Amino acid sequence: MKTFQNIPIDITDLPQVGEMEYKKLHPNYFQVSIISRLIQYVFFLGAIITGLSFAGYLFDLQIFLGALGAWAFLLTLSLSLTWIGFRFKAYALREKDVHYRRGVLWRSETSIPFHRVQHVEVSEGFVERMFKLASLRVFTAGGESSDLSIPGLEPDHAKNLKAYILKKSELVKEEGDDELSDEEVRMESPFISEEIQETSTSKELDKEEGNTDE
Amino acid sequence: MNEFYTPRRQSPVAVLFILLKYGRRLVRLVLPLAILYFFRRGDGGGGYTYLLYLAGFLAVYQMIMALLEYFRFYYHIEGDELVIERGVFSKKRISIPFERIQGVNFEQNILHRLLNSVQFKVDTAGSEAQEVAIEALSEENASVLRDLILRNKKEVVATSAEEQVEEKVEKVIFQVDVPTLLKIGVTANHIQTMGIILGFLWGTYSFAEEIFQFGPDDIVNAFWAYVGYSAIVFGIWVFASIILSLVRTVVTYYNLRFWQYEAGFKWISGLFTRQENSAPYNKVQLIQWRTNPLRQLLGLFSLKLFVASSGRRTANELPGSTIEHIEAVQKTLYPESWLAFDQVHAISKRVIGRRFLYFGLIPFLIITPLLYLRFEWWSLMFVLYLPLMYWAANRYQQRWKYWINAHMIKTYSGVIGTRESILPIYKVQAVSYRQSPYQRRKDLVSLVLSTAGGTLQIPYLEKEVADELRDYILYRVERDQKNWM
């Protein structure tokens, strides 16, 4: 296992990303992505019909059915890919970094150390809100390719995660009063137990989160 | 010197530059109207005269605005801030604290140079890419103002951090003279041009076919006629491409000078527009240097600095340095102990097969039938393409190397030319894995390291090795308290 030998610490002692457990997204997020996809495809169908009518083929039954068939085929394909994609999407948190994996055929896995987080944002899209879900977006200075967007989180959970990451990234270091000690945060860190969202401490985190929103 | 402490206008020649700026904007505004006017159908009636009036009105309006902009633009220094007041209708006051100023850059286009003036640009540290520029100052005033800002900035920083003020040092690292520029132009990568030529020849072949109207009988004659014809075309084309890249190189890099000042690198170049750029040391994220076989013979490298500035990422290419210069740049940026690498690592051999498939076999299978349609059995010559691509894929894997020590990652790659990159681990913002379906089956990943200036990719690593690397890099980033910018 020791490929890199001139490095002055033993790599096998380091916490390993591979060992850690990835958390799947909320089951409802599957519906959210299906609905978003469907909305996209309705617009797509609209574009096809507009195109056909401009080209004067709208009333040519054969061509129209052909286009419709192609559309239906693409839709089915895209929905099944959405399913595969949904099953693979997952996130993980460790004490010092956050990870997110996604992709259908070509997969990717991005890791951001908390020290490099510049900004964290909780956003709720229109469809997401219908299913009471939110997305957590983590920004770094590394540009779009290195930013994370973890969808399919319960809003409270997303807020907790945001507070946790902000705290760990030391972006909120100045606010000393109601700051939790490192030990406490570790105990409440969202990847150890999900129950903490129901406990009173999550309200504390919410408060802290409110302070840091400015 | 004291004159900078009270609000003052720009150099009067700034009127000219502001007018020019508005002029360009006007042209963009009026152009659609002009097109409408010229392509009007028939007489068009009175509606088009209104268009003319509208254009005239816009021109006068823009001119007045330009004058107002000049007369309502003031700058001065107040305490530890550079203050700019401007705005035609509502006055806007921008104050930039010296500690947020990362650098001052002068830019001169040909008109600036004729009028002995410069455009004064202030590079700020804010993540919002707000650019502050004073259109025109006389050269003298500009350098006085710059010294004033940079000196005060140092005092502010020094008193707050209680650091020692360093000596002002400016040392030229390299300079590119005209003969070197010519060498750079001639040895540029002409392969792209070759591609265009190939497409061009394909086109001219069908063209020639139409002109000579040869049937299948005289195909051999026509072929040789075609070869002669295309040899001439080819010659002209290569000549043109070399001249073109020569001109481009000279215009962009004329009199390129690259030097270091106390806080970073600066360089200036250009024949018509002389642009001065700067890269403070701490903003340099990743450096890369490249060469091709011809340039290597001449000992020439092209240096690329990936810099994070004002929230933008910029990659600055600087040709014409030698390996000594590049070493000097590295030593300026990083302690010597960081640059010691010993254990060299390779990427997976599986990349050979994949690259052969993507760049060799698949293009071969697609292109050969097309060639057959046109050239019949001659197209079998194309089979030679396969061993060539196999060689290239093999060489790609053999030459791809990387090194890692406690502070840095270094990579080396290239099939024909070479490209080397060096990146301090603490500059990494995020670590990503990319996996194609094939890579997933074979348990391989491509590792992408993102920085605020650009990315570095190490392809086709065994998953186990990539895991080690990723964990180590994340660990280093988290441990290192150094500021990446």
Interface residues (C-beta under 8 A of the other chain):
Chain A: M1 T3 F4 Q5 N6 I7 P8 I9 I11 L14 P15 Q16 V17 G18 K96 D97 R101 G103 L105 W106 R107 S108 E109 T110 S111 I112 P113 F114 H115 R116 Q118 T140 A141 G142 G143 S145 S146 D147 L148
Chain B: S127 A308 R313 F341 D342 Q343 H345 I404 N405 A406 V428 Q429 A430 V431 S432 Y433 R434 Q435 S436 P437 R440 V448 S450 T451 A452 T455 E464 V465 D467 E468 L469 R470 D471 Y472 L474 Y475 V477 E478 W484 M485
